Each structure stands twice: as C-alpha cells, then as structure tokens.
Amino acid sequence: MFMGKYGIGVILIFMILVIGVMKPRFLYPSNILNVLTQISVNCLIAYGMCLCITTGGIDLSVGPQLALVSVLLGQFIVVRGMNIGLSVVLAVLAATVFGFVNGFLVAKFDMAAFVVTLATQLVIRSIAQIISDGQGMSMASPAFKNIYSCTLAGIPYPIIYMVVASIIMYIVMHWTKFGRYVFAVGGNVNAAIASGVNVFWTKTLCYTISGLLAGIAGVIFTSKTGSAQSNIGVAYETDAVAACVLGGTSFAGGIATAPGVLLGAVIIGCIYNGMNFLNIGSYYQYMTKGIIIILAVLLDMVINKKNR
C-alpha cells in the first residue's frame, strides 16, 4: 500500500542518492537546475498525454506538433517579419487545432485513439516538412531566444513555465468539474454517461489541451535550439508516456495525478542526466527508457488486478 502511494517518490530519492554517490557533481545546484530546465518540454507534453491516457486514449501526434510549431514560427518571424507575440499565438493555435481534430475524431466517431493520432502524426509531420521544404531556418532574434534563456531570480524561465503549468494542471485535474469528468470517463464510460457526463466534449477537450501544451512546448524547444526545423520532436511521445506511467497514470484509464506526472518527468530527466554523467551511450539510454515503460505498465497491471 505504501509503495503504491509513495513508490515513485522513494524511487526518485533512491536514484538521486545512488547517482550522487557515484558522481557528486550530479547533486550540484547548477546541475539540478539544468535537469529541471531540460525536462520542462517533456513535462508540458506529458500533462497533455496524461489527460488523454486517463480517458482511455493516447496522443501519438505530440512530437510532430512540436515540429509544426517550430516551422510556423520560422515562417512567421523570419520570412514574414511578424511580431513575435502574434507569431507564438498563431503557431500554438495551429497545434491546438490539430489537438481538437484528434479529439473530435476519437470522441465523435469512437475511433481508436492510437490509430487516429498515429495517422495525424504522419499528416502533421508531412505538413511541417512541406512548409519548410525540409530545410532548417535560423531563429536569431534575441527577443525570441529570451523565451528560453532568460532567468528570474536565478531560475530559468522554462522551470517557471513548468511550475505554472503544474499548478494549473493540478487545479484542473483535481479541483474542477472537468477533472472529475476526465476520471469518470476513463474509469467507466457507461457510468459516466448515465451520470450525465458529456463524454464527447470531455474527450475532445483533453486532446485539445494536449495540442495546446505540445504547441507551447514547441515554442520553448525552438527558442532553446535557435532554429526552426521539421525534424524535431521525434519519439517525444515516448518520453511523455514514460513520464505518465512512471507517475502512476494507468493505461486502464481513470487513474492519474498531476504531481505524479511531474515526478515521472523528473525521474526520466535524472536518468538521462545521470547516464550522461556515467558516460553511458545514448543507445543504452533508449533501451533503459523502454524497459522502464514495460516495468511501469506491468506494475500498473498488478496493482489494478489487486484492486479488483
């Protein structure tokens, strides 16, 4: 019972201590800030993914949405010379619209979320490549780079974005009627319908929010790299899924917590950072992430079986 409730926190503390003993520099404040900055993009994506998984679905199109936002920012700011604020809003809006399309198809026609978002993944990536013609574009504007590189009282902006998003998601998921509807739909959709829950709009809004958060993540990532590219965001959906399942989000639906997703993203970030400190190659990092997802899903199945 204790591990089911606090297990992720115990795992995180244990992992940090082990890596810290092996590589003391891992625990330096500068490195901790670096880890938290690096995970900000994945954390935002994971919150949207969490909503979709909690309703019994999944969103595989989040990676290409980052690429779409990136190339649109390049077209708006560099090619057309538009205002940065307006460009950001329009680019994020484009990702949000695709999120709405995902939700509409899943909710209206009861299509499998895996199939729908896999298809839109291909469509969105293709649109990004068509717009950019497969070419990268430098985003040299200092004002745009400040979105990622600026700090407030020594705290990088990406961490602040993540904290604000975490607070908002906690309120939305655990203190609003919409949040209760999300858990109800994922827990038992027939019971939710009988209780008067609007399943269509609940699911549609979940995927729309996922698109919105992926769009914001795309802005942050593009500001970080300083270039607009159509090939970014590859396999980012797997990092988001890993953060969700590590954070206790159940693929059976109806079970999730916002703090759990944050901790899951931190664990993923610590694993990557720790492996870099230990000079472990990227191939082993991918393998480790895959094993972690399998083990987390297996643990979720065992816990659900015991609960039943």
ZADO-1210 file (C-alpha; in nm, 4 decimals, padded with zeros to 6 digits):
<atoms>
<atom x="00.0000" y="00.0000" z="00.0000" code="MET" pos="1"/>
<atom x="00.2824" y="00.2367" z="00.0901" code="PHE" pos="2"/>
<atom x="00.4732" y="00.1735" z="-00.2347" code="MET" pos="3"/>
<atom x="00.1575" y="00.2089" z="-00.4375" code="GLY" pos="4"/>
<atom x="00.1066" y="00.5563" z="-00.2949" code="LYS" pos="5"/>
<atom x="00.4611" y="00.6834" z="-00.2403" code="TYR" pos="6"/>
<atom x="00.6688" y="00.4428" z="-00.4504" code="GLY" pos="7"/>
<atom x="00.7624" y="00.6946" z="-00.7190" code="ILE" pos="8"/>
<atom x="00.8979" y="00.9371" z="-00.4597" code="GLY" pos="9"/>
<atom x="01.1015" y="00.6606" z="-00.2960" code="VAL" pos="10"/>
<atom x="01.2410" y="00.5548" z="-00.6354" code="ILE" pos="11"/>
<atom x="01.3351" y="00.9142" z="-00.7221" code="LEU" pos="12"/>
<atom x="01.5138" y="00.9738" z="-00.3909" code="ILE" pos="13"/>
<atom x="01.6971" y="00.6404" z="-00.4119" code="PHE" pos="14"/>
<atom x="01.8073" y="00.7051" z="-00.7699" code="MET" pos="15"/>
<atom x="01.9301" y="01.0571" z="-00.6909" code="ILE" pos="16"/>
<atom x="02.1289" y="00.9308" z="-00.3922" code="LEU" pos="17"/>
<atom x="02.2887" y="00.6451" z="-00.5876" code="VAL" pos="18"/>
<atom x="02.3930" y="00.8665" z="-00.8802" code="ILE" pos="19"/>
<atom x="02.5015" y="01.1387" z="-00.6354" code="GLY" pos="20"/>
<atom x="02.7328" y="00.8958" z="-00.4537" code="VAL" pos="21"/>
<atom x="02.8842" y="00.7765" z="-00.7816" code="MET" pos="22"/>
<atom x="02.9092" y="01.1265" z="-00.9309" code="LYS" pos="23"/>
<atom x="02.8917" y="01.4027" z="-00.6639" code="PRO" pos="24"/>
<atom x="02.8645" y="01.6715" z="-00.9340" code="ARG" pos="25"/>
<atom x="02.5189" y="01.5327" z="-01.0112" code="PHE" pos="26"/>
<atom x="02.3903" y="01.6930" z="-00.6888" code="LEU" pos="27"/>
<atom x="02.5347" y="02.0382" z="-00.7579" code="TYR" pos="28"/>
<atom x="02.2609" y="02.3087" z="-00.7640" code="PRO" pos="29"/>
<atom x="02.3681" y="02.4087" z="-01.1152" code="SER" pos="30"/>
<atom x="02.3094" y="02.0540" z="-01.2408" code="ASN" pos="31"/>
<atom x="01.9749" y="02.0260" z="-01.0608" code="ILE" pos="32"/>
<atom x="01.8621" y="02.3458" z="-01.2340" code="LEU" pos="33"/>
<atom x="01.9916" y="02.2035" z="-01.5624" code="ASN" pos="34"/>
<atom x="01.7876" y="01.8833" z="-01.5185" code="VAL" pos="35"/>
<atom x="01.4709" y="02.0763" z="-01.4337" code="LEU" pos="36"/>
<atom x="01.5247" y="02.3066" z="-01.7320" code="THR" pos="37"/>
<atom x="01.5760" y="02.0130" z="-01.9660" code="GLN" pos="38"/>
<atom x="01.2591" y="01.8322" z="-01.8551" code="ILE" pos="39"/>
<atom x="01.0305" y="02.1355" z="-01.8936" code="SER" pos="40"/>
<atom x="00.9362" y="02.0471" z="-02.2531" code="VAL" pos="41"/>
<atom x="00.8682" y="01.6819" z="-02.1723" code="ASN" pos="42"/>
<atom x="00.6684" y="01.7757" z="-01.8632" code="CYS" pos="43"/>
<atom x="00.4345" y="02.0030" z="-02.0595" code="LEU" pos="44"/>
<atom x="00.3793" y="01.7336" z="-02.3226" code="ILE" pos="45"/>
<atom x="00.3290" y="01.4701" z="-02.0525" code="ALA" pos="46"/>
<atom x="00.0485" y="01.6677" z="-01.8865" code="TYR" pos="47"/>
<atom x="-00.1490" y="01.6648" z="-02.2107" code="GLY" pos="48"/>
<atom x="-00.0663" y="01.2982" z="-02.2632" code="MET" pos="49"/>
<atom x="-00.1858" y="01.2252" z="-01.9095" code="CYS" pos="50"/>
<atom x="-00.5316" y="01.3678" z="-01.9812" code="LEU" pos="51"/>
<atom x="-00.5650" y="01.1556" z="-02.2947" code="CYS" pos="52"/>
<atom x="-00.4455" y="00.8353" z="-02.1251" code="ILE" pos="53"/>
<atom x="-00.6727" y="00.8980" z="-01.8268" code="THR" pos="54"/>
<atom x="-00.9753" y="00.8973" z="-02.0589" code="THR" pos="55"/>
<atom x="-00.8590" y="00.5642" z="-02.2007" code="GLY" pos="56"/>
<atom x="-00.6790" y="00.7006" z="-02.5079" code="GLY" pos="57"/>
<atom x="-00.3347" y="00.8237" z="-02.6105" code="ILE" pos="58"/>
<atom x="-00.1880" y="01.1067" z="-02.8215" code="ASP" pos="59"/>
<atom x="00.0942" y="00.9980" z="-03.0528" code="LEU" pos="60"/>
<atom x="00.0931" y="01.3228" z="-03.2516" code="SER" pos="61"/>
<atom x="00.2620" y="01.5461" z="-02.9924" code="VAL" pos="62"/>
<atom x="00.6120" y="01.5107" z="-03.1409" code="GLY" pos="63"/>
<atom x="00.5162" y="01.6314" z="-03.4899" code="PRO" pos="64"/>
<atom x="00.3174" y="01.9144" z="-03.3299" code="GLN" pos="65"/>
<atom x="00.6474" y="02.0462" z="-03.1919" code="LEU" pos="66"/>
<atom x="00.7889" y="02.0373" z="-03.5454" code="ALA" pos="67"/>
<atom x="00.4841" y="02.2130" z="-03.6912" code="LEU" pos="68"/>
<atom x="00.5033" y="02.4924" z="-03.4348" code="VAL" pos="69"/>
<atom x="00.8760" y="02.5268" z="-03.4995" code="SER" pos="70"/>
<atom x="00.8487" y="02.5700" z="-03.8776" code="VAL" pos="71"/>
<atom x="00.5486" y="02.8020" z="-03.8436" code="LEU" pos="72"/>
<atom x="00.7488" y="03.0233" z="-03.6088" code="LEU" pos="73"/>
<atom x="01.0239" y="03.0346" z="-03.8687" code="GLY" pos="74"/>
<atom x="00.7787" y="03.1313" z="-04.1414" code="GLN" pos="75"/>
<atom x="00.6038" y="03.3946" z="-03.9307" code="PHE" pos="76"/>
<atom x="00.9023" y="03.5584" z="-03.7632" code="ILE" pos="77"/>
<atom x="01.1873" y="03.5176" z="-04.0134" code="VAL" pos="78"/>
<atom x="01.0151" y="03.5023" z="-04.3525" code="VAL" pos="79"/>
<atom x="00.7207" y="03.7364" z="-04.2906" code="ARG" pos="80"/>
<atom x="00.8742" y="03.9523" z="-04.0178" code="GLY" pos="81"/>
<atom x="00.5682" y="03.9263" z="-03.7947" code="MET" pos="82"/>
<atom x="00.5518" y="04.0273" z="-03.4302" code="ASN" pos="83"/>
<atom x="00.6957" y="03.7567" z="-03.2030" code="ILE" pos="84"/>
<atom x="00.3968" y="03.7521" z="-02.9670" code="GLY" pos="85"/>
<atom x="00.1462" y="03.7171" z="-03.2508" code="LEU" pos="86"/>
<atom x="00.3611" y="03.4519" z="-03.4185" code="SER" pos="87"/>
<atom x="00.3740" y="03.2464" z="-03.0995" code="VAL" pos="88"/>
<atom x="-00.0028" y="03.2679" z="-03.0552" code="VAL" pos="89"/>
<atom x="-00.0736" y="03.1620" z="-03.4152" code="LEU" pos="90"/>
<atom x="00.1754" y="02.8738" z="-03.4049" code="ALA" pos="91"/>
<atom x="00.0375" y="02.7409" z="-03.0767" code="VAL" pos="92"/>
<atom x="-00.3160" y="02.7831" z="-03.2129" code="LEU" pos="93"/>
<atom x="-00.2261" y="02.5586" z="-03.5087" code="ALA" pos="94"/>
<atom x="-00.1167" y="02.2790" z="-03.2727" code="ALA" pos="95"/>
<atom x="-00.4304" y="02.3320" z="-03.0646" code="THR" pos="96"/>
<atom x="-00.6497" y="02.2953" z="-03.3742" code="VAL" pos="97"/>
<atom x="-00.4870" y="01.9627" z="-03.4575" code="PHE" pos="98"/>
<atom x="-00.5447" y="01.8567" z="-03.0984" code="GLY" pos="99"/>
<atom x="-00.9109" y="01.9418" z="-03.1417" code="PHE" pos="100"/>
<atom x="-00.9226" y="01.7377" z="-03.4628" code="VAL" pos="101"/>
<atom x="-00.7761" y="01.4392" z="-03.2783" code="ASN" pos="102"/>
<atom x="-01.0321" y="01.4702" z="-03.0018" code="GLY" pos="103"/>
<atom x="-01.3217" y="01.5205" z="-03.2414" code="PHE" pos="104"/>
<atom x="-01.2371" y="01.2069" z="-03.4402" code="LEU" pos="105"/>
<atom x="-01.1841" y="00.9972" z="-03.1268" code="VAL" pos="106"/>
<atom x="-01.4954" y="01.1210" z="-02.9460" code="ALA" pos="107"/>
<atom x="-01.7414" y="01.1714" z="-03.2307" code="LYS" pos="108"/>
<atom x="-01.6776" y="00.8521" z="-03.4260" code="PHE" pos="109"/>
<atom x="-01.5480" y="00.6376" z="-03.1385" code="ASP" pos="110"/>
<atom x="-01.2294" y="00.5754" z="-03.3340" code="MET" pos="111"/>
<atom x="-00.9284" y="00.4191" z="-03.1615" code="ALA" pos="112"/>
<atom x="-00.7082" y="00.6986" z="-03.0291" code="ALA" pos="113"/>
<atom x="-00.3957" y="00.5031" z="-03.1201" code="PHE" pos="114"/>
<atom x="-00.4997" y="00.4851" z="-03.4866" code="VAL" pos="115"/>
<atom x="-00.6245" y="00.8443" z="-03.5096" code="VAL" pos="116"/>
<atom x="-00.3188" y="01.0054" z="-03.3527" code="THR" pos="117"/>
<atom x="-00.0805" y="00.7751" z="-03.5401" code="LEU" pos="118"/>
<atom x="-00.2411" y="00.8948" z="-03.8645" code="ALA" pos="119"/>
<atom x="-00.2346" y="01.2635" z="-03.7667" code="THR" pos="120"/>
<atom x="00.1251" y="01.2137" z="-03.6553" code="GLN" pos="121"/>
<atom x="00.2138" y="01.1374" z="-04.0172" code="LEU" pos="122"/>
<atom x="-00.0056" y="01.4177" z="-04.1527" code="VAL" pos="123"/>
<atom x="00.1332" y="01.6852" z="-03.9196" code="ILE" pos="124"/>
<atom x="00.4951" y="01.5823" z="-03.9786" code="ARG" pos="125"/>
<atom x="00.4352" y="01.5935" z="-04.3546" code="SER" pos="126"/>
<atom x="00.2781" y="01.9407" z="-04.3319" code="ILE" pos="127"/>
<atom x="00.5788" y="02.0642" z="-04.1344" code="ALA" pos="128"/>
<atom x="00.8164" y="01.9243" z="-04.3963" code="GLN" pos="129"/>
<atom x="00.6151" y="02.0727" z="-04.6828" code="ILE" pos="130"/>
<atom x="00.6084" y="02.4179" z="-04.5217" code="ILE" pos="131"/>
<atom x="00.9828" y="02.4142" z="-04.4523" code="SER" pos="132"/>
<atom x="01.0776" y="02.2183" z="-04.7643" code="ASP" pos="133"/>
<atom x="01.2819" y="02.0038" z="-04.5294" code="GLY" pos="134"/>
<atom x="01.5197" y="02.2921" z="-04.4567" code="GLN" pos="135"/>
<atom x="01.6121" y="02.4369" z="-04.1186" code="GLY" pos="136"/>
<atom x="01.5923" y="02.8092" z="-04.0518" code="MET" pos="137"/>
<atom x="01.7938" y="03.0145" z="-03.8047" code="SER" pos="138"/>
<atom x="01.5910" y="03.1974" z="-03.5385" code="MET" pos="139"/>
<atom x="01.8490" y="03.4600" z="-03.4453" code="ALA" pos="140"/>
<atom x="01.6125" y="03.7081" z="-03.2792" code="SER" pos="141"/>
<atom x="01.7438" y="03.7789" z="-02.9247" code="PRO" pos="142"/>
<atom x="01.3900" y="03.8533" z="-02.8073" code="ALA" pos="143"/>
<atom x="01.2730" y="03.5112" z="-02.9226" code="PHE" pos="144"/>
<atom x="01.5722" y="03.3347" z="-02.7664" code="LYS" pos="145"/>
<atom x="01.4888" y="03.5031" z="-02.4354" code="ASN" pos="146"/>
<atom x="01.1786" y="03.2816" z="-02.4114" code="ILE" pos="147"/>
<atom x="01.4148" y="03.0005" z="-02.3119" code="TYR" pos="148"/>
<atom x="01.7364" y="03.1645" z="-02.1973" code="SER" pos="149"/>
<atom x="01.6142" y="03.4334" z="-01.9553" code="CYS" pos="150"/>
<atom x="01.6047" y="03.3840" z="-01.5789" code="THR" pos="151"/>
<atom x="01.4009" y="03.5236" z="-01.2911" code="LEU" pos="152"/>
<atom x="01.5865" y="03.5479" z="-00.9591" code="ALA" pos="153"/>
<atom x="01.8342" y="03.2945" z="-01.0959" code="GLY" pos="154"/>
<atom x="01.5627" y="03.0498" z="-01.2003" code="ILE" pos="155"/>
<atom x="01.5472" y="02.9751" z="-01.5766" code="PRO" pos="156"/>
<atom x="01.2210" y="03.0656" z="-01.7471" code="TYR" pos="157"/>
<atom x="01.1488" y="02.7045" z="-01.8597" code="PRO" pos="158"/>
<atom x="01.1330" y="02.5955" z="-01.4949" code="ILE" pos="159"/>
<atom x="00.8892" y="02.8769" z="-01.4220" code="ILE" pos="160"/>
<atom x="00.6718" y="02.7715" z="-01.7175" code="TYR" pos="161"/>
<atom x="00.6749" y="02.4146" z="-01.5842" code="MET" pos="162"/>
<atom x="00.5822" y="02.5202" z="-01.2298" code="VAL" pos="163"/>
<atom x="00.2948" y="02.7363" z="-01.3551" code="VAL" pos="164"/>
<atom x="00.1701" y="02.4542" z="-01.5795" code="ALA" pos="165"/>
<atom x="00.1963" y="02.2090" z="-01.2885" code="SER" pos="166"/>
<atom x="-00.0143" y="02.4296" z="-01.0631" code="ILE" pos="167"/>
<atom x="-00.2769" y="02.4844" z="-01.3326" code="ILE" pos="168"/>
<atom x="-00.2926" y="02.1136" z="-01.4189" code="MET" pos="169"/>
<atom x="-00.3235" y="02.0176" z="-01.0533" code="TYR" pos="170"/>
<atom x="-00.6189" y="02.2547" z="-01.0139" code="ILE" pos="171"/>
<atom x="-00.7794" y="02.1396" z="-01.3399" code="VAL" pos="172"/>
<atom x="-00.7414" y="01.7676" z="-01.2700" code="MET" pos="173"/>
<atom x="-00.8211" y="01.7606" z="-00.9002" code="HIS" pos="174"/>
<atom x="-01.0368" y="02.0640" z="-00.8226" code="TRP" pos="175"/>
<atom x="-01.2663" y="02.1192" z="-01.1218" code="THR" pos="176"/>
<atom x="-01.5759" y="01.9543" z="-01.2642" code="LYS" pos="177"/>
<atom x="-01.3891" y="01.8918" z="-01.5894" code="PHE" pos="178"/>
<atom x="-01.1213" y="01.6997" z="-01.3981" code="GLY" pos="179"/>
<atom x="-01.3846" y="01.4815" z="-01.2325" code="ARG" pos="180"/>
<atom x="-01.5375" y="01.4172" z="-01.5741" code="TYR" pos="181"/>
<atom x="-01.1989" y="01.3079" z="-01.7110" code="VAL" pos="182"/>
<atom x="-01.1570" y="01.0490" z="-01.4346" code="PHE" pos="183"/>
<atom x="-01.5189" y="00.9370" z="-01.4718" code="ALA" pos="184"/>
<atom x="-01.4880" y="00.8809" z="-01.8477" code="VAL" pos="185"/>
<atom x="-01.1664" y="00.6845" z="-01.8054" code="GLY" pos="186"/>
<atom x="-01.2951" y="00.4841" z="-01.5099" code="GLY" pos="187"/>
<atom x="-01.6273" y="00.3736" z="-01.6558" code="ASN" pos="188"/>
<atom x="-01.7600" y="00.5488" z="-01.9615" code="VAL" pos="189"/>
<atom x="-02.1077" y="00.3924" z="-01.9374" code="ASN" pos="190"/>
<atom x="-02.1446" y="00.5025" z="-01.5771" code="ALA" pos="191"/>
<atom x="-02.0212" y="00.8494" z="-01.6758" code="ALA" pos="192"/>
<atom x="-02.2880" y="00.8739" z="-01.9481" code="ILE" pos="193"/>
<atom x="-02.5544" y="00.7583" z="-01.7020" code="ALA" pos="194"/>
<atom x="-02.4363" y="01.0300" z="-01.4619" code="SER" pos="195"/>
<atom x="-02.4853" y="01.2997" z="-01.7234" code="GLY" pos="196"/>
<atom x="-02.1202" y="01.3488" z="-01.8220" code="VAL" pos="197"/>
<atom x="-02.0734" y="01.4886" z="-02.1718" code="ASN" pos="198"/>
<atom x="-01.8234" y="01.2313" z="-02.2952" code="VAL" pos="199"/>
<atom x="-01.7804" y="01.3949" z="-02.6361" code="PHE" pos="200"/>
<atom x="-01.6657" y="01.7318" z="-02.5035" code="TRP" pos="201"/>
<atom x="-01.4634" y="01.5787" z="-02.2218" code="THR" pos="202"/>
<atom x="-01.2558" y="01.3704" z="-02.4618" code="LYS" pos="203"/>
<atom x="-01.2354" y="01.6471" z="-02.7215" code="THR" pos="204"/>
<atom x="-01.1099" y="01.8980" z="-02.4655" code="LEU" pos="205"/>
<atom x="-00.8465" y="01.6527" z="-02.3399" code="CYS" pos="206"/>
<atom x="-00.6910" y="01.6201" z="-02.6855" code="TYR" pos="207"/>
<atom x="-00.7292" y="01.9928" z="-02.7491" code="THR" pos="208"/>
<atom x="-00.5391" y="02.0684" z="-02.4274" code="ILE" pos="209"/>
<atom x="-00.2776" y="01.8143" z="-02.5313" code="SER" pos="210"/>
<atom x="-00.2316" y="02.0028" z="-02.8585" code="GLY" pos="211"/>
<atom x="-00.2132" y="02.3340" z="-02.6733" code="LEU" pos="212"/>
<atom x="00.0557" y="02.2110" z="-02.4343" code="LEU" pos="213"/>
<atom x="00.2515" y="02.0488" z="-02.7180" code="ALA" pos="214"/>
<atom x="00.2358" y="02.3822" z="-02.9008" code="GLY" pos="215"/>
<atom x="00.3731" y="02.5716" z="-02.6003" code="ILE" pos="216"/>
<atom x="00.6446" y="02.3070" z="-02.5645" code="ALA" pos="217"/>
<atom x="00.7287" y="02.3597" z="-02.9326" code="GLY" pos="218"/>
<atom x="00.7815" y="02.7322" z="-02.8746" code="VAL" pos="219"/>
<atom x="01.0133" y="02.6644" z="-02.5799" code="ILE" pos="220"/>
<atom x="01.2091" y="02.3998" z="-02.7705" code="PHE" pos="221"/>
<atom x="01.2502" y="02.6200" z="-03.0783" code="THR" pos="222"/>
<atom x="01.3717" y="02.9065" z="-02.8594" code="SER" pos="223"/>
<atom x="01.6194" y="02.6669" z="-02.6986" code="LYS" pos="224"/>
<atom x="01.7670" y="02.5409" z="-03.0262" code="THR" pos="225"/>
<atom x="01.7535" y="02.8779" z="-03.2017" code="GLY" pos="226"/>
<atom x="01.6343" y="02.7210" z="-03.5247" code="SER" pos="227"/>
<atom x="01.3081" y="02.6218" z="-03.6906" code="ALA" pos="228"/>
<atom x="01.3210" y="02.2583" z="-03.8012" code="GLN" pos="229"/>
<atom x="01.0728" y="01.9999" z="-03.9265" code="SER" pos="230"/>
<atom x="01.2650" y="01.7027" z="-03.7850" code="ASN" pos="231"/>
<atom x="01.2398" y="01.7867" z="-03.4138" code="ILE" pos="232"/>
<atom x="01.0149" y="01.6095" z="-03.1660" code="GLY" pos="233"/>
<atom x="01.0915" y="01.2574" z="-03.2936" code="VAL" pos="234"/>
<atom x="00.9949" y="00.9985" z="-03.0262" code="ALA" pos="235"/>
<atom x="00.8974" y="01.2710" z="-02.7784" code="TYR" pos="236"/>
<atom x="00.5673" y="01.0940" z="-02.7287" code="GLU" pos="237"/>
<atom x="00.7567" y="00.8018" z="-02.5732" code="THR" pos="238"/>
<atom x="00.9183" y="01.0312" z="-02.3150" code="ASP" pos="239"/>
<atom x="00.5753" y="01.1708" z="-02.2335" code="ALA" pos="240"/>
<atom x="00.4250" y="00.8237" z="-02.1996" code="VAL" pos="241"/>
<atom x="00.7171" y="00.7182" z="-01.9794" code="ALA" pos="242"/>
<atom x="00.6654" y="01.0187" z="-01.7509" code="ALA" pos="243"/>
<atom x="00.2943" y="00.9378" z="-01.7250" code="CYS" pos="244"/>
<atom x="00.3268" y="00.5681" z="-01.6455" code="VAL" pos="245"/>
<atom x="00.6106" y="00.6311" z="-01.4005" code="LEU" pos="246"/>
<atom x="00.3880" y="00.8894" z="-01.2360" code="GLY" pos="247"/>
<atom x="00.1094" y="00.6384" z="-01.1796" code="GLY" pos="248"/>
<atom x="-00.1134" y="00.7168" z="-01.4773" code="THR" pos="249"/>
<atom x="-00.2969" y="00.3939" z="-01.5592" code="SER" pos="250"/>
<atom x="-00.3421" y="00.2770" z="-01.9169" code="PHE" pos="251"/>
<atom x="-00.6654" y="00.1210" z="-01.7954" code="ALA" pos="252"/>
<atom x="-00.7938" y="00.4776" z="-01.7579" code="GLY" pos="253"/>
<atom x="-00.9394" y="00.6726" z="-01.4691" code="GLY" pos="254"/>
<atom x="-00.6247" y="00.6871" z="-01.2549" code="ILE" pos="255"/>
<atom x="-00.3679" y="00.9696" z="-01.2606" code="ALA" pos="256"/>
<atom x="-00.2235" y="01.2569" z="-01.0584" code="THR" pos="257"/>
<atom x="-00.0644" y="01.5807" z="-01.1748" code="ALA" pos="258"/>
<atom x="00.2192" y="01.5627" z="-00.9151" code="PRO" pos="259"/>
<atom x="00.2871" y="01.2052" z="-01.0268" code="GLY" pos="260"/>
<atom x="00.3398" y="01.3185" z="-01.3867" code="VAL" pos="261"/>
<atom x="00.5828" y="01.5868" z="-01.2684" code="LEU" pos="262"/>
<atom x="00.7790" y="01.3323" z="-01.0641" code="LEU" pos="263"/>
<atom x="00.7774" y="01.0929" z="-01.3594" code="GLY" pos="264"/>
<atom x="00.9263" y="01.3625" z="-01.5832" code="ALA" pos="265"/>
<atom x="01.1905" y="01.4377" z="-01.3177" code="VAL" pos="266"/>
<atom x="01.2839" y="01.0688" z="-01.2995" code="ILE" pos="267"/>
<atom x="01.3216" y="01.0493" z="-01.6781" code="ILE" pos="268"/>
<atom x="01.5363" y="01.3640" z="-01.6720" code="GLY" pos="269"/>
<atom x="01.7520" y="01.2291" z="-01.3885" code="CYS" pos="270"/>
<atom x="01.8018" y="00.9003" z="-01.5722" code="ILE" pos="271"/>
<atom x="01.9230" y="01.0764" z="-01.8875" code="TYR" pos="272"/>
<atom x="02.1409" y="01.3209" z="-01.6956" code="ASN" pos="273"/>
<atom x="02.2812" y="01.0513" z="-01.4681" code="GLY" pos="274"/>
<atom x="02.3661" y="00.8269" z="-01.7629" code="MET" pos="275"/>
<atom x="02.5490" y="01.1166" z="-01.9275" code="ASN" pos="276"/>
<atom x="02.7494" y="01.1649" z="-01.6087" code="PHE" pos="277"/>
<atom x="02.8304" y="00.7938" z="-01.6086" code="LEU" pos="278"/>
<atom x="02.9299" y="00.8102" z="-01.9792" code="ASN" pos="279"/>
<atom x="02.6601" y="00.5623" z="-02.0825" code="ILE" pos="280"/>
<atom x="02.5817" y="00.5816" z="-02.4542" code="GLY" pos="281"/>
<atom x="02.2517" y="00.7050" z="-02.5987" code="SER" pos="282"/>
<atom x="02.1638" y="00.3574" z="-02.7303" code="TYR" pos="283"/>
<atom x="02.1607" y="00.2229" z="-02.3766" code="TYR" pos="284"/>
<atom x="01.9522" y="00.5228" z="-02.2674" code="GLN" pos="285"/>
<atom x="01.6825" y="00.4351" z="-02.5211" code="TYR" pos="286"/>
<atom x="01.6889" y="00.0741" z="-02.4080" code="MET" pos="287"/>
<atom x="01.6614" y="00.1797" z="-02.0441" code="THR" pos="288"/>
<atom x="01.3627" y="00.4006" z="-02.1215" code="LYS" pos="289"/>
<atom x="01.1870" y="00.1137" z="-02.2989" code="GLY" pos="290"/>
<atom x="01.2477" y="-00.1237" z="-02.0087" code="ILE" pos="291"/>
<atom x="01.1208" y="00.1374" z="-01.7628" code="ILE" pos="292"/>
<atom x="00.7954" y="00.1765" z="-01.9573" code="ILE" pos="293"/>
<atom x="00.7413" y="-00.2010" z="-01.9663" code="ILE" pos="294"/>
<atom x="00.8086" y="-00.2388" z="-01.5939" code="LEU" pos="295"/>
<atom x="00.5838" y="00.0566" z="-01.5062" code="ALA" pos="296"/>
<atom x="00.2955" y="-00.0841" z="-01.7136" code="VAL" pos="297"/>
<atom x="00.3429" y="-00.4277" z="-01.5585" code="LEU" pos="298"/>
<atom x="00.3364" y="-00.2744" z="-01.2105" code="LEU" pos="299"/>
<atom x="00.0192" y="-00.0842" z="-01.3020" code="ASP" pos="300"/>
<atom x="-00.1447" y="-00.4096" z="-01.4196" code="MET" pos="301"/>
<atom x="-00.0503" y="-00.5867" z="-01.0964" code="VAL" pos="302"/>
<atom x="-00.1853" y="-00.3034" z="-00.8810" code="ILE" pos="303"/>
<atom x="-00.5122" y="-00.2881" z="-01.0801" code="ASN" pos="304"/>
<atom x="-00.5527" y="-00.6660" z="-01.0529" code="LYS" pos="305"/>
<atom x="-00.5115" y="-00.6490" z="-00.6758" code="LYS" pos="306"/>
<atom x="-00.7597" y="-00.3617" z="-00.6524" code="ASN" pos="307"/>
<atom x="-01.0167" y="-00.5600" z="-00.8488" code="ARG" pos="308"/>
</atoms>
